[in-house]
């Protein structure tokens, strides 16, 4: 009993230390007001590559090719973490699609809360638009909050959401989805019709396979899926994206 209480106390303390060190006082106040729960406990998470070894990882927020244009806080390594439940379900998706000649390509999975605050800080600097031509050419940066592209909290931080696409094993290339990952605009909606029939069908192949194994799609992003029965629907995690977070 004492060991359990000690472990719980350390988890809470770690989360509080994280909150103390981030640079978003408004977000902290909002989190407290809305009873948002934070946790630094990674014990129910796994490395996605351990469960889905044939998944291709292209972790965009570890790189500079993302809408911010720099590596995002909290992404210490170019790896992907998920809850055990989400990873197990994604393995079933991978197995189904492999029979059709596809592999999964992962852009993002678990996202630490620190990264969300990085996005928030970036969005408030309306003069930093170096990646506008690539990711939001038809939007002014000042509308990203009000239109919901940047939020104070992300489902990714709960550990059961994944951003991904399909990789064609026959051609050795990504499947053409008629739009790029993290593009801010109507073109990213799964049901966007101003694309070719083949591009639309490719979106539906991914969507149906994910839904077959318990994932829910997002109406605004063809690449974004959350495990319907996610184990931590009210908890946002703070540990970094790193193998060390899992293999302690």
N, C-alpha and C positions, 0 to 999 in steps of 0.2 A: 504493500500500500504506500509506504514511504517513497519507494523508487518511482511509483507512478506519479505521485504528487510532485516529486522533484522534477521528473521529465516534463510534466505539464507546466510547471513554473518556469523552466528554462525556455520552453517554446514561447510562452507569453512574453518573457523578458526579451528574447531575440526579436520578436515582432515589434515590441516597443522601441527597442534600439534602432531598428530599421526606420520606424516612423520619425524618430527624433532626428535622423540624419538626412532625410529627404528634403528637397527644397520646394515644398508645395504646402504651405500652411493652410491655404484655403481648402485643399483637398483633404488634409488631415481633419480639419474641423467638420467638413461635410461627412466624412467617414464616421466620426464619433456621433454626430447628430443622427445619422441614419442607421446606427448600430451595425456598421460593417465589421465583419470579423476578419482579422488577419492571422496568419499562421506561418511559422517558419519550419514546420514539421514536414519533411519530405519522405517520411517512412512509407507512405502509400503510393509513391511514384516510382516509375521505372524508366530506364533508357529505352526509347522507342526501338533503337537498333537491336536491342537484346530480344525484343518480342517480334519485331518485323524486320528481320535482317536484310531483306532485299529492298527495303525502302531507300530511296535516294534522298539525301539531305541537302537542301540548299537553303540554309537558314539566313534569310535576308537581313534580319536585324543584327546579325553578327557582322555583316558586311557593310559597305557604304552605299550599296545599291538598294536604297529604300527611300521612302518619301521624305525622310529627314535628311539623308545624305551623309550619315555618319553611323558608326557602330552605336547601338542603343544600350543604355545602362542596364546591367543585369545579365547581359548575354556574354558570359565569360568564355564560352566555347561554342563552336558551331555544331551543337548537338541538339537533340530533341528529347524532351521529357513529357510524360503523360501519366495520369493516374493508371493504376493497374487495370482498372475496369475499361477505360477508354482504349488503352493499348491492346487489350485482349480483343475487343470488338473490332479494332482497326486491322488486326491480323486476319480476321474473318473476311473483311473487305478486300484485303490484299490477296487472299487465297482465291476469292471469287473472280477478281479482275485478272489474276495471273492466268486463269483458264481461258481468258479472252485475249491474252497477249499483252497485258499491261502491267507495269509496276507503278507504285505510288511515289510521287515526288513531293516531299514535305518542305513547305516554306516556313511554317511556324507551328508550334505546339503550345506547351506551357509557356506563359509569359509572366515574368515576375512583376509585382506591382511597381517596382522601381522603374521598369520600362514604360509603364503607362504614364507615370509622372513625367518621364522624359518627353513623351509625346505631347503631354499637356503643356509643358514648358515651351517646347518648340512651337506649338500652335499659337501661343500668345505672342510670339515674336513675328509679327506680320511682315517684317522686312526680310526675313530669311526665306527666300523662295527659289533657292538654287535647283531644287528638284521639281519645280512646278511643271515644266514642259513634259516631264516623263509621267507624272502621277496625277496631276490635277490641272491640266491646261485650260479647262473651261470653267474653273472656279476661282474665285478670289479666296485667298487664305483666310480672310476674316470670317468666312461663313462656315468653316469646318466644324466649329463647335455646334452652332445652331442647327446645322443639317445632320448632325450625328456621326460625322466621320471620326471625330476625336471625342473620347469620353473619359470621365474620371476613373472609371473602372471597366475592366474588360472580362468577358467570360473566359478568355484564355488564362487569366490568372487563377481560375478555379481548377485548372488542370485537366479538363476533359474536352477541350476545344482544339481543333486542328485546322490549319490552312494547307491545302494540297491541290495537286493536279495529277494528270495521268502522263505516264511515259510509255511510248510505244516501243516494245521490245523488237519489233520487226524493223522499224525505220531507225531506231536508236535516237529518237528525238522526242521532245515534249509533244503532246497532242495539242492541236490547234483549237483553243477554246474561244477564239474570236475576241480576245481581250486579255490583258495582262494582270497579274496578281497585284493587288493594292491600288488599282486604278480607281480614283474617286469620281464616280459618275454612273449614269444610268446604264452604260454599256456593261457594267459589272453585274447587273441584276441577272440572276439565272434564267429568267424568262424573257430576256431582251431579244427581240425578234429581228433587229436590223443587222443580222449576221447570216452567214450561209447556213443552209440546212445541215451540212456536215458539222459545222462548228456548234450549232445548237444541239445536235445529237450527241456530240462529245460531252457537252455539259450534262446532258441527261444520263449518259452512261455512268459518270462519276456520281451524280446525285442519287440515282436509283440504287447503286451499290452501297453507298453510305447509308441510305435509309433502310435498306434490307437488313442492316446489322445494328440498328438502334441509334443512328445519328440523325439529328434534325438539321435541315439546311437553314441558311439565313436568306431573307428575301432580297437583300441588297448586294450579296457577294457570292458568286458561283463557287468559290474555293473554300468557303467557311462552313464548318459543321461542328455541332456540339452533341455529345452523348446525351440522349434524352433522359436517361436515368443516371445523371452524373452524381457521383458520391458526395460531392461537396458543393451543393448549390448556393450556399450562403457564405462560403469562406474563400478569401483571396490570399494567395500564398506569396511569400516574400523572398524565398531562397533563390540564389542565382541559377541560371541555366549552365550547368557544369556537371561533368561526371562525378565530381567530388560531392555534389549534393546528394547523389544516390549511393555511391560506394564509400560510405563513411567508415 
